[in-house]
Amino acid sequence: MRAFLVPLDGSALAESALHTAIALARRSPGARLEALVVLAPPPAVVQVSGAPVTDRRFDHDLYAEMERYAAAMRQQLLTLAPELAPSLTLLYGDAAERIAHFAREGEFDLIVMTTHGRTGVSRAWLGSVADGVLRLSSVPVLLLREETAGATRPALSPGATVVVPLDEGNVSEEILSDVLGLAGTDALIHLVHVVVPARWLPPPSALEVVAAGETAAVVDQGELTQEQRHAAMQRLDRVAGQLRARGVEATVEVVVHARAAEAILACAERARASLIAMTTHARKGAGRLLLGSVADKVVRAAPVPVLVRMPTHR
């Protein structure tokens, strides 16, 4: 990866992502680093004869304040990483749409951002915006929560252990190239597949003799679960073999768990992972979502950075 984009909203939390982005850029000769500040149109209104009207004076004052912030950040970036000759762009409009479009048109390799910010002159959009960027961006996003943002993180250095959840489809494997570009080929990649036991109801003839409270019980269909485990292990072994052929150390693990996100987080803790990387999409398996909403839950609870990519076929 050689081109890094860091969205800022005027908050210290958002700016903390710069340290991670700078550390990553310094590992890539000729890397490009740019910050992006997006000023969203303010919703402030005043009452004129009982009708709501946008107060353009507030809009002007806020934009002027953001311009001053952008100018100060340009100087700070040059102080933090003069060898990278970083730049900063100020745009106006919907934050998530602007970030996703700017990253795509600018041919960036990675967006590095914190997942929320509660203060800042742009009224702190990082949070819901991060969610929007994930859904709109064709560029992978490295998400840092408050606990994982800040100082340069050894967690993202070459040789890190990276947990990569995979589901039954090939789409989830797209994240692997991003992992290698971010963590390097000397990273340890731990491939994980979560088998979610199926939920089922008794056949109609049995409903008459089954208590209402029992019909919603979770039943582990042992034979089906074993088949899923076997198929998942074969798949992970195949992918691991491809990684090993490229000189990358890879391990595999299949977990049976009713809640995929919890299983992924527990696996990352056991592996002492420095990074979780996953493709986010709603892929159905055994009547349950394996990735998609799962990625959201992982991002919110992970104690380490999470690298997320939307599938290219969207």
Secondary structure, 3 states (H helix, E strand, C coil): CCEEEEEECCCHHHHCHHHHHHHHHHCCCCCEEEEEEEECCCCCEEEECCEEEECHHHHHHHHHHHHHHHHHHHHHHHHHCHHHCCEEEEEECCHHHHHHHHHHHCCCCEEEEECCCCCCCCCCCCCHHHHHHHHHCCCCEEEECCCCCCCCCHHHCCCCEEEEECCCCCHHHHHHHHHHHHHCCCCEEEEEEEECCCECCCCHHHHHHCCHHHCCCECCCHHHHHHHHHHHHHHHHHHHHHHHHCCCEEEEEEEECCCHHHHHHHHHHHCCCCEEEEECCCEEECCEEEECHHHHHHHHHCCCCEEEECCCCC
